Amino acid sequence: MVVYLKAAAQATQRVHVYIEGDGTPWIRHRWVARDPTPRNPMALKLMRLDANPSLYLGRPCYHGLHDMPPCEPRFWTAARYSEAVVESMAMALNALLEELSMDEAVLIGHSGGGTLAMLLAARIPPVRAVITLGANLDTDAWAAYHHYTPLHASLNPARLAPLPPRILQLHLAGEEDVHVPPGLIRPVVERQYNVHWQVVRGQNHDCCWEALWPAVLAALPAWMDNADLDFEE
C-alpha cells in the first residue's frame, strides 16, 4: 500500500493518520472500476492543512496497485472493509508507528476511510482518538437505504462491540449529506463511549470539510487533554 509521511517542524510523539474514502469502486453503479483510486482525495487534502506530524495510509490495491497480486476487484467492492483489508492495514500501521517511535496516533477518515478507522482503532495499541467525517458506520443500513447490494464480504462497525473507552471519538456528519445521511450514523455513535457527535450545518458529503478542518485541528489538543471540544462550524 502507498504511504505518505509529513513531518512537523516541532517534534511530538503523536501522529495524525489519514485514511481515504472508497474512491471509485464502481462506474455508474453498474461496472466495476479497474482502478478505484479516488479522483477527489479528501483525506489527502485535509492532511495538507495539518501542521502536525501526519501519515497518509493508503488503502490496499489503491493508488496504482490494482494490478498487483493479490489485488482483485472484490477488495474495492464487496470486500472493501473485509478482514483481509483491515488486518493488512493494521499490520502496516503498527509497523510504521513502531518505526517512527510514535506513542499516540489519531485516526482520521473521510467516508469509507472513517469506516476503516473504526475497524482499525482497537487493533492499533497507540490509537488515542478516532475522527470521522461523513463516515459509513453501518454498512448494512447504508446499503438498504440506497438499495445497493449488501457488502456481505465486509466487516460492519455497527455489528462490532463499541471501541474501548480509552479511545476518544469525534464523529462529524454533514447536514445535507445524501450519500451518508446523519440518521444512518447516529445509532452507531450513540452506543459508543467517550464520543462527541456533531451534525455540521450546510455540509454535504464532500463540501466543505476543508473549510472546517483548521478549526477542528486547533481544538484537538485541548480535547485530547480531556477538555471540551469547541470549534466553530
Sine and cosine of phi, psi and omega as CSV:
sin_phi,cos_phi,sin_psi,cos_psi,sin_omega,cos_omega
0.00,0.00,0.41,-0.91,-0.03,-1.00
-1.00,0.06,0.67,-0.74,0.02,-1.00
-0.74,-0.67,0.71,-0.70,0.13,-0.99
-0.89,-0.45,0.68,-0.73,-0.01,-1.00
-0.87,-0.50,0.75,-0.66,0.02,-1.00
-0.86,-0.51,0.91,-0.42,0.00,-1.00
-0.99,0.10,0.38,-0.93,0.04,-1.00
-0.95,-0.33,0.39,-0.92,-0.01,-1.00
-0.92,0.39,-0.54,0.84,-0.03,-1.00
-0.95,-0.31,0.77,-0.63,-0.07,-1.00
-0.92,0.38,0.63,-0.78,0.08,-1.00
-0.44,-0.90,0.38,-0.92,-0.02,-1.00
-0.99,-0.17,0.29,0.96,0.02,-1.00
-0.87,-0.50,0.75,-0.67,-0.01,-1.00
-0.85,-0.52,0.62,-0.78,0.10,-1.00
-1.00,-0.07,0.82,-0.57,-0.05,-1.00
-0.95,-0.33,0.90,-0.45,-0.06,-1.00
-0.99,-0.17,0.72,-0.70,-0.03,-1.00
-0.80,-0.59,0.79,-0.62,-0.11,-0.99
-0.99,0.17,0.32,-0.95,0.06,-1.00
-0.96,0.29,-0.18,-0.98,-0.12,-0.99
-0.96,0.28,-0.25,0.97,0.01,-1.00
0.95,0.33,-0.82,-0.58,-0.06,-1.00
-0.80,-0.60,0.96,0.28,0.00,-1.00
-0.94,0.34,-0.50,0.86,-0.04,-1.00
-0.79,-0.62,0.44,-0.90,0.13,-0.99
-0.94,-0.33,0.89,-0.45,-0.03,-1.00
0.82,0.57,0.50,0.86,0.05,-1.00
0.87,0.50,0.32,0.95,-0.06,-1.00
-0.80,-0.59,-0.66,0.75,-0.09,-1.00
-0.91,-0.41,0.69,-0.72,0.04,-1.00
-0.93,0.37,0.77,-0.64,0.01,-1.00
-0.94,0.33,0.59,-0.81,0.05,-1.00
-0.95,0.31,-0.59,0.81,0.00,-1.00
-0.76,-0.65,0.90,-0.44,-0.07,-1.00
-0.99,0.10,-0.01,1.00,-0.07,-1.00
-0.78,0.62,0.76,-0.65,-0.06,-1.00
-0.91,0.41,0.63,-0.78,0.09,-1.00
-0.99,0.13,-0.37,0.93,0.02,-1.00
-0.83,-0.56,0.99,0.13,-0.11,-0.99
-0.97,0.26,0.99,0.11,-0.10,-1.00
-0.87,0.49,-0.69,0.72,-0.03,-1.00
-0.88,0.47,-0.62,0.79,0.03,-1.00
-0.92,0.39,-0.61,0.79,0.05,-1.00
-0.91,0.43,-0.64,0.77,0.03,-1.00
-0.92,0.39,-0.63,0.78,0.00,-1.00
-0.89,0.46,-0.57,0.82,0.02,-1.00
-0.89,0.47,-0.44,0.90,-0.01,-1.00
-1.00,0.05,-0.06,1.00,-0.14,-0.99
-0.99,-0.14,0.86,-0.51,0.02,-1.00
-1.00,0.07,-0.09,1.00,0.01,-1.00
-0.99,0.14,0.33,-0.94,0.14,-0.99
-0.82,0.57,0.80,-0.60,-0.13,-0.99
-0.69,-0.72,0.49,-0.87,-0.02,-1.00
-0.70,-0.71,0.80,-0.60,0.06,-1.00
-0.99,-0.15,0.94,-0.35,-0.05,-1.00
-1.00,-0.10,0.98,-0.22,0.00,-1.00
-0.91,0.41,0.46,-0.89,0.02,-1.00
-1.00,0.09,0.54,-0.84,0.01,-1.00
-0.83,0.56,0.71,-0.71,0.07,-1.00
0.98,0.21,0.04,1.00,0.08,-1.00
-1.00,-0.09,0.12,-0.99,0.09,-1.00
0.86,0.51,0.75,0.67,0.09,-1.00
1.00,0.09,0.06,1.00,-0.04,-1.00
-0.99,-0.15,0.14,0.99,-0.13,-0.99
-0.90,0.44,-0.40,0.92,-0.02,-1.00
-1.00,-0.09,0.02,1.00,-0.06,-1.00
-1.00,-0.07,0.77,-0.64,0.05,-1.00
-0.85,0.52,0.59,-0.81,0.09,1.00
-1.00,-0.06,0.43,0.90,-0.07,-1.00
-0.90,0.45,0.63,-0.78,0.10,-1.00
-0.38,-0.92,0.34,-0.94,-0.16,-0.99
-0.82,0.57,-0.45,0.89,-0.04,-1.00
-0.89,0.45,-0.41,0.91,-0.02,-1.00
-0.97,0.23,-0.10,0.99,0.17,-0.98
-0.82,-0.57,0.17,0.99,0.10,-0.99
-0.86,-0.51,-0.96,-0.28,-0.11,-0.99
-0.90,0.43,-0.48,0.88,-0.05,-1.00
-0.96,-0.29,0.45,0.89,-0.07,-1.00
-0.90,0.43,-0.43,0.90,0.06,-1.00
-0.88,-0.48,0.54,0.84,-0.08,-1.00
-0.96,0.29,0.22,-0.98,0.07,-1.00
-0.84,0.55,-0.64,0.76,-0.01,-1.00
-0.89,0.45,-0.68,0.73,0.01,-1.00
-0.92,0.40,-0.76,0.65,-0.05,-1.00
-0.89,0.45,-0.70,0.72,-0.04,-1.00
-0.92,0.39,-0.61,0.79,0.02,-1.00
-0.91,0.42,-0.63,0.78,0.04,-1.00
-0.94,0.35,-0.62,0.79,0.03,-1.00
-0.90,0.44,-0.69,0.72,0.01,-1.00
-0.89,0.45,-0.69,0.72,-0.01,-1.00
-0.90,0.43,-0.70,0.71,-0.06,-1.00
-0.94,0.35,-0.65,0.76,0.05,-1.00
-0.87,0.49,-0.65,0.76,0.02,-1.00
-0.92,0.40,-0.65,0.76,0.00,-1.00
-0.91,0.42,-0.69,0.72,-0.01,-1.00
-0.90,0.43,-0.59,0.81,0.06,-1.00
-0.93,0.38,-0.67,0.74,0.00,-1.00
-0.90,0.44,-0.60,0.80,-0.03,-1.00
-1.00,0.08,-0.08,1.00,-0.01,-1.00
0.84,0.54,0.69,0.72,0.01,-1.00
-1.00,-0.04,0.78,-0.63,-0.01,-1.00
-0.99,0.12,-0.51,0.86,-0.06,-1.00
-0.70,-0.72,0.51,-0.86,0.05,-1.00
-0.70,-0.71,0.58,-0.81,0.12,-0.99
-0.90,-0.43,0.88,-0.48,0.02,-1.00
-1.00,0.04,0.77,-0.63,-0.06,-1.00
-0.79,-0.62,0.87,-0.50,-0.06,-1.00
-0.70,-0.71,0.70,-0.71,0.09,-1.00
-0.98,-0.19,0.70,-0.71,0.06,-1.00
0.83,0.56,-0.83,-0.55,0.01,-1.00
-0.90,0.44,-0.35,0.94,0.11,-0.99
-0.92,0.40,-0.52,0.86,0.09,-1.00
-0.94,0.35,-0.58,0.82,0.10,-1.00
-0.85,0.53,-0.75,0.66,-0.01,-1.00
-0.92,0.40,-0.59,0.81,0.04,-1.00
-0.86,0.51,-0.68,0.73,0.02,-1.00
-0.92,0.40,-0.60,0.80,-0.01,-1.00
-0.96,0.27,-0.46,0.89,-0.04,-1.00
-1.00,0.08,-0.52,0.86,-0.26,-0.97
-0.78,0.62,-0.74,0.67,-0.07,-1.00
-0.95,0.31,-0.24,0.97,-0.02,-1.00
-1.00,-0.05,-0.08,1.00,-0.06,-1.00
-0.89,-0.45,0.99,-0.15,-0.10,-1.00
-0.79,0.61,-0.60,0.80,-0.02,-1.00
-0.96,0.27,-0.09,1.00,-0.07,-1.00
-0.91,0.42,0.83,-0.56,0.02,-1.00
-0.97,-0.25,-0.44,0.90,-0.04,-1.00
-0.42,-0.91,0.41,-0.91,0.09,-1.00
-0.80,-0.60,0.74,-0.68,0.05,-1.00
-0.82,-0.57,0.80,-0.60,0.03,-1.00
-0.83,-0.55,0.52,-0.86,0.03,-1.00
-0.77,-0.63,0.91,-0.42,-0.01,-1.00
0.83,0.56,0.67,0.75,-0.13,-0.99
-1.00,0.04,0.58,-0.82,0.05,-1.00
-1.00,0.08,1.00,-0.04,-0.09,-1.00
-1.00,-0.08,-0.08,1.00,0.11,-0.99
-0.67,-0.75,1.00,-0.04,-0.11,-0.99
-0.92,0.38,-0.48,0.88,0.04,-1.00
-0.93,0.36,-0.74,0.68,0.02,-1.00
-0.90,0.44,-0.61,0.79,0.02,-1.00
-0.90,0.44,-0.72,0.69,0.01,-1.00
-0.89,0.45,-0.67,0.74,0.01,-1.00
-0.91,0.42,-0.64,0.77,-0.01,-1.00
-0.88,0.48,-0.65,0.76,-0.04,-1.00
-1.00,-0.07,-0.02,1.00,-0.07,-1.00
0.88,0.48,0.62,0.78,0.08,-1.00
-1.00,-0.04,0.32,-0.95,0.14,-0.99
-0.92,0.38,0.78,-0.63,-0.01,-1.00
-0.84,0.54,0.51,-0.86,0.02,-1.00
-1.00,0.09,0.95,0.32,-0.14,-0.99
-0.89,0.46,-0.45,0.90,-0.05,-1.00
-1.00,-0.02,0.13,0.99,-0.05,-1.00
-0.93,-0.37,0.39,-0.92,0.17,-0.99
-0.99,0.17,0.49,-0.87,-0.02,-1.00
-0.83,-0.56,0.89,-0.45,-0.01,-1.00
-0.81,0.59,-0.52,0.86,-0.03,-1.00
-0.92,0.39,-0.35,0.93,-0.04,-1.00
-0.99,-0.13,0.00,1.00,0.00,-1.00
-0.98,-0.18,0.28,-0.96,0.07,-1.00
-0.90,0.43,0.47,-0.88,0.07,-1.00
-0.83,0.56,0.44,-0.90,0.06,-1.00
-0.91,0.42,0.44,-0.90,0.01,-1.00
-0.84,0.54,0.56,-0.83,-0.02,-1.00
-0.85,0.53,-0.38,0.93,0.00,-1.00
-0.92,0.39,-0.30,0.95,-0.05,-1.00
-0.99,-0.11,0.90,-0.43,0.07,-1.00
-0.95,0.32,0.51,-0.86,-0.01,-1.00
-0.72,-0.69,0.72,-0.69,0.14,-0.99
-0.81,-0.59,0.88,-0.48,-0.01,-1.00
-0.87,-0.50,0.87,-0.50,0.00,-1.00
-0.93,-0.37,0.73,-0.69,0.01,-1.00
-0.81,-0.58,0.57,-0.82,0.04,-1.00
-0.99,0.11,0.78,-0.63,0.00,-1.00
-0.84,0.54,-0.55,0.83,-0.07,-1.00
-0.95,-0.30,0.35,0.94,-0.01,-1.00
-0.97,0.23,0.92,-0.40,0.03,-1.00
-1.00,-0.08,-0.22,0.98,0.02,-1.00
-0.99,0.16,-0.73,0.69,0.10,-0.99
-0.77,-0.64,0.99,0.12,-0.03,-1.00
-0.87,0.49,0.54,-0.84,0.00,-1.00
-0.80,0.60,-0.54,0.84,-0.01,-1.00
-0.89,0.46,-0.38,0.92,0.05,-1.00
-0.99,0.16,-0.42,0.91,-0.06,-1.00
-1.00,0.05,-0.63,0.77,-0.15,-0.99
-0.79,0.61,-0.74,0.67,-0.05,-1.00
-0.87,0.49,-0.54,0.84,0.02,-1.00
-0.96,0.29,-0.70,0.71,-0.02,-1.00
-0.88,0.47,-0.63,0.78,-0.09,-1.00
-0.93,0.36,-0.25,0.97,0.04,-1.00
-0.98,-0.20,0.12,0.99,0.02,-1.00
-1.00,-0.03,0.24,-0.97,0.07,-1.00
-0.99,-0.15,0.39,-0.92,0.14,-0.99
0.71,0.70,0.81,0.59,-0.14,-0.99
-0.88,-0.48,0.62,-0.78,0.16,-0.99
-0.89,-0.45,0.81,-0.59,-0.09,-1.00
-0.84,-0.54,0.75,-0.66,-0.03,-1.00
-0.55,-0.84,0.74,-0.67,0.13,-0.99
-1.00,-0.10,0.84,-0.54,-0.11,-0.99
-1.00,-0.04,0.86,-0.52,-0.02,-1.00
-0.89,0.46,0.68,-0.73,0.08,-1.00
0.97,0.25,-0.04,1.00,-0.06,-1.00
-1.00,-0.01,0.70,-0.72,0.16,-0.99
-0.95,-0.31,-0.39,-0.92,-0.12,-0.99
-0.93,0.36,-0.60,0.80,-0.07,-1.00
-0.91,-0.41,-0.56,0.83,-0.08,-1.00
-0.94,-0.34,0.80,-0.60,0.19,0.98
-0.70,-0.71,0.97,0.25,-0.03,-1.00
-0.87,0.49,-0.54,0.84,-0.02,-1.00
-0.89,0.46,-0.58,0.81,0.00,-1.00
-0.93,0.37,-0.55,0.83,-0.02,-1.00
-0.99,0.12,-0.43,0.90,-0.22,-0.98
-0.87,0.49,-0.68,0.74,0.02,-1.00
-0.85,0.53,-0.61,0.79,0.02,-1.00
-0.93,0.38,-0.62,0.78,0.05,-1.00
-0.89,0.45,-0.72,0.69,0.00,-1.00
-0.87,0.49,-0.63,0.77,-0.01,-1.00
-0.91,0.41,-0.50,0.86,-0.04,-1.00
-1.00,0.07,-0.26,0.96,-0.13,-0.99
-0.90,0.45,-0.71,0.71,-0.06,-1.00
-0.83,0.56,-0.71,0.70,0.01,-1.00
-0.91,0.41,-0.65,0.76,0.01,-1.00
-0.88,0.48,-0.66,0.75,-0.03,-1.00
-0.96,0.29,-0.25,0.97,0.12,-0.99
-0.99,-0.13,0.42,0.91,0.11,-0.99
0.95,0.30,0.44,0.90,0.13,-0.99
-1.00,-0.09,0.17,-0.99,0.06,-1.00
-0.93,0.36,0.53,-0.85,0.05,-1.00
-1.00,0.07,0.83,-0.56,-0.07,-1.00
-0.66,-0.75,0.93,-0.38,0.08,-1.00
-0.53,-0.85,0.43,-0.90,-0.01,-1.00
-1.00,0.09,0.66,-0.75,0.08,-1.00
-0.97,0.25,0.00,0.00,0.00,0.00
